[in-house]
């Protein structure tokens, strides 16, 4: 099975837009997520661990 990393990142960004946390197992996917978030100007907290990165949406003031 071939995994399209760009599509995976887009799905994770959709989760974040809906208020859910998202996890990226690789640096490549995390970088794609960050790029998409920058385009959308969506604020998140990123928690980088040894096994991947958690993206947690920040609440709007």
Kinemage of the C-alpha trace (Angstrom):
@kinemage 1
@onewidth
@group {chain A} dominant
@subgroup {mainchain}
@vectorlist {calphas} color= white
{ca unk a 1} P 0.000 0.000 0.000
{ca unk a 2} L 1.377 3.398 -0.989
{ca unk a 3} L 0.782 6.224 1.461
{ca unk a 4} L 0.441 9.699 -0.011
{ca unk a 5} L 2.072 11.919 2.619
{ca unk a 6} L 0.533 15.125 1.260
{ca unk a 7} L -2.968 13.659 1.463
{ca unk a 8} L -2.233 12.344 4.955
{ca unk a 9} L -1.111 15.841 6.032
{ca unk a 10} L -4.280 17.397 4.534
{ca unk a 11} L -6.430 14.957 6.509
{ca unk a 12} L -4.570 15.842 9.709
{ca unk a 13} L -5.117 19.558 9.033
{ca unk a 14} L -8.850 18.881 8.576
{ca unk a 15} L -8.860 17.240 12.011
{ca unk a 16} L -7.188 20.323 13.473
{ca unk a 17} L -9.681 22.638 11.769
{ca unk a 18} L -12.472 20.639 13.423
{ca unk a 19} L -10.874 21.148 16.856
{ca unk a 20} L -9.242 17.743 17.222
{ca unk a 21} L -5.582 16.980 17.918
{ca unk a 22} L -3.461 15.321 15.236
{ca unk a 23} L -0.342 13.158 15.370
{ca unk a 24} L 2.416 12.978 12.749
{ca unk a 25} L 4.774 10.010 12.944
{ca unk a 26} L 7.425 11.452 10.620
{ca unk a 27} L 9.195 14.783 10.306
{ca unk a 28} L 8.171 14.955 6.652
{ca unk a 29} L 4.455 14.773 7.471
{ca unk a 30} L 4.910 17.230 10.369
{ca unk a 31} L 6.581 19.704 8.000
{ca unk a 32} L 3.727 19.335 5.493
{ca unk a 33} L 1.193 19.935 8.259
{ca unk a 34} L 3.057 23.054 9.403
{ca unk a 35} L 3.141 24.362 5.837
{ca unk a 36} L -0.626 23.893 5.451
{ca unk a 37} L -1.274 25.490 8.852
{ca unk a 38} L 0.771 28.533 7.860
{ca unk a 39} L -1.310 28.953 4.682
{ca unk a 40} L -4.517 28.794 6.736
{ca unk a 41} L -3.119 30.948 9.557
{ca unk a 42} L -4.316 28.285 12.017
{ca unk a 43} L -2.656 28.451 15.449
{ca unk a 44} L -1.646 25.174 17.089
{ca unk a 45} L 0.677 23.981 19.819
{ca unk a 46} L 3.255 21.466 18.586
{ca unk a 47} L 4.586 18.900 21.043
{ca unk a 48} L 7.592 17.102 19.542
{ca unk a 49} L 8.410 13.696 21.054
{ca unk a 50} L 10.830 10.903 20.227
{ca unk a 51} L 8.125 9.050 18.285
{ca unk a 52} L 6.501 11.959 16.432
{ca unk a 53} L 4.753 15.301 16.783
{ca unk a 54} L 1.404 16.135 18.344
{ca unk a 55} L -0.476 19.132 17.003
{ca unk a 56} L -3.031 20.574 19.406
{ca unk a 57} L -5.341 23.375 18.249
{ca unk a 58} L -5.193 26.582 20.281
{ca unk a 59} L -8.472 28.112 21.376
{ca unk a 60} L -9.361 31.449 19.825
{ca unk a 61} L -9.628 34.378 22.220
